[in-house]
């Protein structure tokens, strides 16, 4: 009986160890197939400049705008899969130009690519495409001129010239959030829809174009998450099916406005209902300073940095349809023309895919030209399906 108990204990210990190892391995793989923003936008911006990207790509107004604006939401919307798609489709033209101009090909490590992605993602939430003339009309039509005199003559601060100093998206979002009630008689305050807030900001700035937000370079999504709880946002808003249900869900499943200025417009529209809900719960309305607002924005937008998912079957069809199978085999098992891309120890996310493209892309492009193959063109939805296919082990090799 004693020997049986010993064997039973050993068996239980072995099972527990096996479960722990499997759980660790699952979490380890899941962490590499990550859904959070990694890297530093500030470091990424420095890499963007040091590696010579700024030679051709506009960097929020500081680069030589001879190619697409890498930080512009117009070149592709925010999201890691969009950045990969833009990079993939753009690289043949870039390689040809670099050879013609004899520009050295920069080396990018996986870590540097992560920082670069963090910068490009953050920068694309900043852009404003407002119309100053339309903004002047809105300034009057929405009643802003009643308190913020255009000529500064009323003496009721802040005047329009003073507002012009609120010259970054984060500062504008903070000002909109901290703004006192626009009406004192309980009437409806004006609402801003779609790009109206962009137009208003363009007018208030008086034509100055400050495209990138230095506060955002220093923002910390972790601090933003902590603020989201400390400022009682979770009383009404859920981000991951947790806490409040009074206000709208703000997690990855709900779309945010594409830029911070438009997010500020949503905050403004939300303020009356928020004040009412907080008063009913005896909660003091929260205020934010510039750093806190930058951290909060970083947190909310980082939730949308989810790696794209997709269908492995559709990814397999795309893998063949886009011509990848010519070199890497029908099932991405590899061939004489190219290495295998699936199997034990292989795992792709947007950053690893972009790093592999950057390192091996020129050779891949030359090989495709030698074989008479056209460089495949991707769309944003392709990336999730292709990565899901590549990250699914071949049959019999689970």
C-alpha positions as CSV (number, residue, x, y, z in Angstrom):
1,X,0.0,0.0,0.0
2,X,2.9,2.4,0.9
3,X,4.6,1.6,-2.5
4,X,1.3,2.2,-4.3
5,X,0.9,5.6,-2.6
6,X,4.4,6.5,-3.5
7,X,3.8,5.6,-7.2
8,X,0.5,7.5,-7.1
9,X,2.2,10.6,-5.7
10,X,4.9,10.4,-8.4
11,X,2.3,10.0,-11.1
12,X,0.4,13.0,-9.9
13,X,3.6,15.0,-9.6
14,X,4.5,14.1,-13.2
15,X,1.1,15.0,-14.5
16,X,1.2,18.3,-12.7
17,X,4.7,19.0,-14.2
18,X,3.5,18.1,-17.6
19,X,0.4,20.4,-17.3
20,X,2.7,23.2,-16.1
21,X,5.1,22.7,-19.0
22,X,2.3,22.6,-21.6
23,X,0.7,25.7,-20.1
24,X,4.0,27.5,-20.1
25,X,4.6,26.5,-23.7
26,X,1.1,27.6,-24.7
27,X,1.6,31.0,-23.0
28,X,5.1,31.3,-24.5
29,X,3.7,30.8,-28.0
30,X,0.8,33.1,-27.3
31,X,3.1,35.8,-26.1
32,X,5.0,35.6,-29.4
33,X,1.7,35.7,-31.2
34,X,1.1,38.9,-29.3
35,X,-1.8,41.3,-29.3
36,X,-0.1,44.1,-27.6
37,X,2.0,47.0,-28.8
38,X,5.7,46.5,-28.1
39,X,8.5,48.8,-28.7
40,X,9.1,52.5,-28.1
41,X,7.7,55.1,-30.5
42,X,10.5,57.5,-29.5
43,X,13.2,54.9,-30.3
44,X,11.4,54.0,-33.5
45,X,11.4,57.6,-34.6
46,X,15.2,57.8,-34.0
47,X,15.6,54.6,-36.0
48,X,13.5,56.0,-38.8
49,X,15.8,58.9,-39.1
50,X,19.1,57.1,-38.4
51,X,18.5,54.3,-40.9
52,X,17.9,56.8,-43.7
53,X,14.1,56.2,-44.1
54,X,13.7,60.0,-43.8
55,X,15.7,60.4,-47.0
56,X,12.6,59.5,-49.1
57,X,9.7,59.3,-46.6
58,X,8.1,62.3,-45.0
59,X,8.4,62.1,-41.2
60,X,5.5,64.3,-40.1
61,X,6.8,67.3,-42.1
62,X,10.5,66.8,-41.5
63,X,11.5,64.4,-44.3
64,X,12.0,64.7,-48.0
65,X,8.5,63.9,-49.3
66,X,9.7,62.1,-52.4
67,X,7.8,58.9,-51.6
68,X,4.8,58.0,-49.6
69,X,4.4,59.5,-46.1
70,X,5.2,56.6,-43.9
71,X,3.4,58.2,-40.9
72,X,0.3,59.2,-42.8
73,X,-3.0,57.5,-42.3
74,X,-3.6,58.2,-46.0
75,X,-1.0,55.7,-47.1
76,X,-2.7,53.0,-45.1
77,X,-4.8,53.0,-41.9
78,X,-3.3,52.2,-38.5
79,X,-2.7,48.5,-37.7
80,X,0.3,46.1,-37.9
81,X,-1.1,44.2,-40.8
82,X,-1.5,47.5,-42.8
83,X,2.1,48.4,-42.1
84,X,3.3,45.0,-43.3
85,X,1.2,45.3,-46.4
86,X,2.4,48.8,-47.2
87,X,6.0,47.7,-46.7
88,X,5.6,44.5,-48.8
89,X,4.0,46.3,-51.7
90,X,6.4,49.2,-51.6
91,X,9.8,47.4,-51.2
92,X,10.5,46.5,-54.9
93,X,10.2,50.2,-55.9
94,X,12.3,51.1,-52.8
95,X,15.1,48.6,-53.6
96,X,15.3,49.7,-57.2
97,X,15.6,53.3,-56.2
98,X,18.3,52.6,-53.6
99,X,20.3,50.7,-56.1
100,X,20.0,53.5,-58.7
101,X,21.0,56.1,-56.1
102,X,23.7,53.8,-54.6
103,X,22.2,54.2,-51.1
104,X,23.5,51.6,-48.6
105,X,20.9,49.1,-47.6
106,X,20.3,49.5,-43.8
107,X,20.2,46.5,-41.5
108,X,17.2,46.2,-39.1
109,X,17.1,43.8,-36.2
110,X,13.9,42.3,-34.9
111,X,14.1,44.7,-31.9
112,X,14.6,47.7,-34.2
113,X,11.7,46.6,-36.3
114,X,9.5,46.4,-33.2
115,X,10.4,50.0,-32.3
116,X,9.8,51.2,-35.9
117,X,6.4,49.6,-35.9
118,X,5.5,51.3,-32.6
119,X,6.5,54.6,-34.1
120,X,4.6,54.2,-37.3
121,X,1.5,52.9,-35.5
122,X,1.6,55.8,-33.0
123,X,2.2,58.4,-35.7
124,X,-0.8,57.3,-37.8
125,X,-3.1,58.2,-34.9
126,X,-2.0,61.8,-34.9
127,X,-2.6,63.1,-38.4
128,X,-5.3,65.7,-39.1
129,X,-6.6,66.5,-42.5
130,X,-8.8,69.4,-41.5
131,X,-10.1,72.2,-43.7
132,X,-9.5,75.6,-42.0
133,X,-12.2,77.4,-43.9
134,X,-14.8,74.8,-42.9
135,X,-13.4,75.0,-39.4
136,X,-14.1,78.8,-39.3
137,X,-17.7,78.1,-40.3
138,X,-18.0,75.5,-37.5
139,X,-16.4,77.8,-35.0
140,X,-19.4,80.2,-35.5
141,X,-22.1,77.6,-36.2
142,X,-21.4,75.5,-33.2
143,X,-21.3,78.5,-30.9
144,X,-17.7,78.4,-30.0
145,X,-17.3,82.1,-30.8
146,X,-19.7,83.0,-28.0
147,X,-17.0,82.2,-25.4
148,X,-13.8,82.0,-27.4
149,X,-13.7,85.4,-29.2
150,X,-11.9,85.2,-32.6
151,X,-10.2,88.5,-32.1
152,X,-9.5,88.1,-28.4
153,X,-11.4,91.3,-27.6
154,X,-14.0,89.8,-25.2
155,X,-11.5,89.2,-22.4
156,X,-13.1,85.8,-21.6
157,X,-10.2,83.3,-21.6
158,X,-9.2,81.3,-23.4
159,X,-9.5,83.4,-26.5
160,X,-8.9,82.0,-30.0
161,X,-5.2,83.1,-29.9
162,X,-4.8,81.3,-26.6
163,X,-6.5,78.2,-28.0
164,X,-3.9,78.1,-30.8
165,X,-1.3,77.2,-28.2
166,X,-3.2,73.9,-27.7
167,X,-1.2,72.7,-30.7
168,X,-0.9,68.9,-30.4
169,X,-3.6,66.2,-30.7
170,X,-3.0,65.0,-27.1
171,X,-3.3,68.6,-25.7
172,X,-6.5,69.1,-27.7
173,X,-8.0,65.9,-26.4
174,X,-7.1,66.9,-22.8
175,X,-8.7,70.3,-23.4
176,X,-11.9,68.8,-24.8
177,X,-12.1,66.3,-21.9
178,X,-11.5,68.9,-19.2
179,X,-13.8,71.5,-20.8
180,X,-16.6,72.6,-18.4
181,X,-20.2,72.1,-19.5
182,X,-20.8,74.2,-22.7
183,X,-24.3,75.2,-21.6
184,X,-25.4,76.4,-18.2
185,X,-29.2,76.1,-18.7
186,X,-29.2,72.4,-19.3
187,X,-29.6,72.7,-23.0
188,X,-28.0,70.5,-25.5
189,X,-24.3,71.3,-26.3
190,X,-23.1,71.2,-29.9
191,X,-21.9,67.9,-31.3
192,X,-19.0,67.2,-33.6
193,X,-19.4,64.4,-36.1
194,X,-16.9,62.7,-38.5
195,X,-14.1,65.1,-39.5
196,X,-15.7,68.3,-38.0
197,X,-13.2,68.3,-35.1
198,X,-10.3,68.0,-37.5
199,X,-11.7,71.1,-39.4
200,X,-12.1,73.0,-36.1
201,X,-8.5,72.3,-35.0
202,X,-7.2,73.3,-38.5
203,X,-8.9,76.7,-38.1
204,X,-7.8,77.3,-34.5
205,X,-4.2,76.5,-35.4
206,X,-4.3,79.3,-37.9
207,X,-2.6,77.2,-40.6
208,X,0.2,75.8,-38.5
209,X,0.7,72.1,-39.2
210,X,2.1,70.3,-36.1
211,X,1.6,66.7,-37.3
212,X,3.4,64.7,-34.6
213,X,2.8,64.7,-30.9
214,X,5.9,64.7,-28.7
215,X,3.8,63.8,-25.7
216,X,2.8,60.6,-27.5
217,X,6.5,59.6,-27.9
218,X,6.8,59.5,-24.1
219,X,3.4,57.9,-23.5
220,X,3.1,54.6,-21.6
221,X,0.2,52.3,-22.3
222,X,0.8,50.6,-18.9
223,X,0.4,53.8,-17.0
224,X,-2.7,54.5,-19.2
225,X,-4.2,51.2,-18.1
226,X,-3.6,52.1,-14.5
227,X,-5.2,55.5,-15.0
228,X,-8.2,54.0,-16.7
229,X,-8.9,52.2,-13.4
230,X,-7.8,55.0,-11.0
231,X,-10.0,57.6,-12.8
232,X,-13.0,55.4,-12.4
233,X,-13.4,54.8,-16.2
234,X,-14.1,51.1,-15.5
235,X,-17.2,52.0,-13.6
236,X,-18.9,52.6,-16.9
237,X,-16.6,51.2,-19.6
238,X,-15.3,47.7,-20.2
239,X,-12.1,47.1,-22.2
240,X,-12.0,43.3,-22.0
241,X,-15.4,42.1,-20.9
242,X,-14.6,43.3,-17.4
243,X,-16.0,46.0,-15.0
244,X,-18.6,48.6,-16.2
245,X,-21.5,48.1,-18.6
246,X,-23.1,51.5,-18.5
247,X,-21.1,53.2,-21.3
248,X,-19.8,51.7,-24.6
249,X,-17.3,48.9,-24.7
250,X,-13.8,50.3,-25.4
251,X,-11.9,47.1,-25.9
252,X,-10.4,45.6,-29.1
253,X,-13.8,44.6,-30.5
254,X,-15.0,48.2,-30.8
255,X,-13.7,50.6,-33.3
256,X,-12.1,53.9,-32.2
257,X,-12.0,57.1,-34.3
258,X,-8.9,56.8,-36.5
259,X,-7.1,59.9,-35.1
260,X,-6.7,61.4,-31.7
261,X,-8.4,64.6,-32.7
262,X,-11.5,62.7,-33.8
263,X,-11.3,60.7,-30.5
264,X,-11.4,64.1,-28.8
265,X,-14.6,64.9,-30.7
266,X,-16.1,61.6,-29.3
267,X,-15.0,62.6,-25.8
268,X,-16.7,66.0,-26.2
269,X,-20.0,64.3,-27.5
270,X,-19.8,61.8,-24.6
271,X,-19.3,64.4,-21.8
272,X,-22.9,65.3,-21.0
273,X,-24.0,61.6,-20.6
274,X,-20.8,60.9,-18.7
275,X,-21.4,63.7,-16.2
276,X,-24.9,62.5,-15.7
277,X,-23.9,58.9,-15.1
278,X,-21.1,59.9,-12.7
279,X,-23.4,62.2,-10.7
280,X,-25.9,59.4,-10.3
281,X,-23.1,57.3,-8.9
282,X,-21.6,60.1,-6.8
283,X,-18.4,60.0,-8.7
284,X,-16.4,63.2,-9.2
285,X,-15.6,63.7,-12.9
286,X,-12.0,63.0,-13.7
287,X,-9.6,65.5,-15.2
288,X,-6.3,64.7,-17.0
289,X,-3.1,66.6,-17.6
290,X,-1.2,66.3,-20.9
291,X,1.0,63.3,-19.7
292,X,-2.0,61.5,-18.3
293,X,-4.0,62.0,-21.5
294,X,-1.1,60.8,-23.6
295,X,-0.9,57.7,-21.5
296,X,-4.7,57.1,-21.7
297,X,-4.7,57.5,-25.5
298,X,-1.7,55.2,-25.8
299,X,-3.6,52.6,-23.7
300,X,-6.8,52.8,-25.8
301,X,-5.1,52.7,-29.1
302,X,-2.7,49.9,-28.0
303,X,-5.7,47.6,-27.6
304,X,-6.2,47.9,-31.3
305,X,-2.7,46.8,-32.1
306,X,-4.0,43.2,-32.1
307,X,-2.2,40.8,-34.5
308,X,-4.6,39.9,-37.2
309,X,-6.2,36.5,-37.2
310,X,-7.6,34.6,-40.1
311,X,-8.4,31.3,-41.7
312,X,-5.5,28.8,-42.3
313,X,-7.5,27.3,-45.2
314,X,-7.9,30.7,-46.8
315,X,-4.3,31.5,-46.0
316,X,-3.2,28.3,-47.8
317,X,-5.2,29.4,-50.9
318,X,-3.6,32.8,-50.8
319,X,-0.2,31.3,-50.3
320,X,-0.5,29.6,-53.6
321,X,-2.6,32.3,-55.3
322,X,0.0,35.0,-54.5
323,X,2.8,32.9,-55.9
324,X,4.6,32.1,-52.6
325,X,4.4,28.4,-53.3
326,X,6.6,28.7,-56.4
327,X,9.6,29.0,-54.0
328,X,8.4,27.7,-50.6
329,X,6.4,24.7,-51.7
330,X,2.6,24.2,-51.8
331,X,2.3,23.7,-48.1
332,X,5.2,26.1,-47.2
333,X,7.3,23.0,-46.5
334,X,10.2,24.4,-48.5
335,X,11.8,23.6,-51.9
336,X,15.1,23.9,-53.7
337,X,14.1,27.5,-54.4
338,X,13.3,28.6,-50.9
339,X,13.2,27.5,-47.2
340,X,10.3,26.0,-45.4
341,X,8.1,28.4,-43.5
342,X,6.0,26.1,-41.3
343,X,6.9,23.6,-38.6
344,X,8.2,23.3,-35.1
345,X,9.8,26.4,-33.7
346,X,8.4,28.7,-36.5
347,X,6.0,31.4,-35.5
348,X,5.2,34.6,-37.4
349,X,3.7,37.9,-36.3
350,X,3.7,41.2,-38.1
351,X,7.1,42.2,-36.8
352,X,8.8,38.9,-37.5
353,X,7.3,38.9,-41.0
354,X,8.5,42.4,-41.7
355,X,11.9,41.6,-40.3
356,X,12.2,38.6,-42.6
357,X,11.1,40.6,-45.6
358,X,13.6,43.3,-44.8
359,X,16.5,40.8,-44.4
360,X,15.7,38.5,-47.3
361,X,13.4,40.6,-49.5
362,X,16.0,41.8,-52.0
363,X,17.2,38.2,-52.6
364,X,13.6,37.0,-52.9
365,X,12.9,39.8,-55.4
366,X,16.0,39.0,-57.6
367,X,15.0,35.3,-57.5
368,X,11.5,36.1,-58.6
369,X,12.8,38.2,-61.5
370,X,15.1,35.3,-62.6
371,X,12.1,32.9,-62.6
372,X,9.9,35.4,-64.5
373,X,7.5,35.8,-61.5
374,X,5.8,39.0,-60.6
375,X,6.1,40.3,-57.1
376,X,2.9,39.5,-55.3
377,X,0.7,42.4,-54.2
378,X,-1.0,42.0,-50.8
379,X,-4.1,43.7,-49.3
380,X,-4.5,44.2,-45.6
381,X,-6.8,41.2,-45.0
382,X,-4.2,38.8,-46.6
383,X,-1.7,39.2,-43.8
384,X,-3.9,37.6,-41.1
385,X,-4.8,34.7,-43.2
386,X,-1.3,34.1,-44.4
387,X,0.2,34.3,-40.9
388,X,-2.5,31.9,-39.5
389,X,-1.7,29.4,-42.2
390,X,2.1,29.7,-41.6
391,X,1.6,29.4,-37.8
392,X,-0.6,26.2,-38.2
393,X,1.8,23.2,-38.1
394,X,1.5,20.9,-41.1
395,X,-0.6,17.8,-40.6
396,X,1.2,15.1,-38.6
397,X,3.6,17.7,-37.1
398,X,1.6,19.1,-34.3
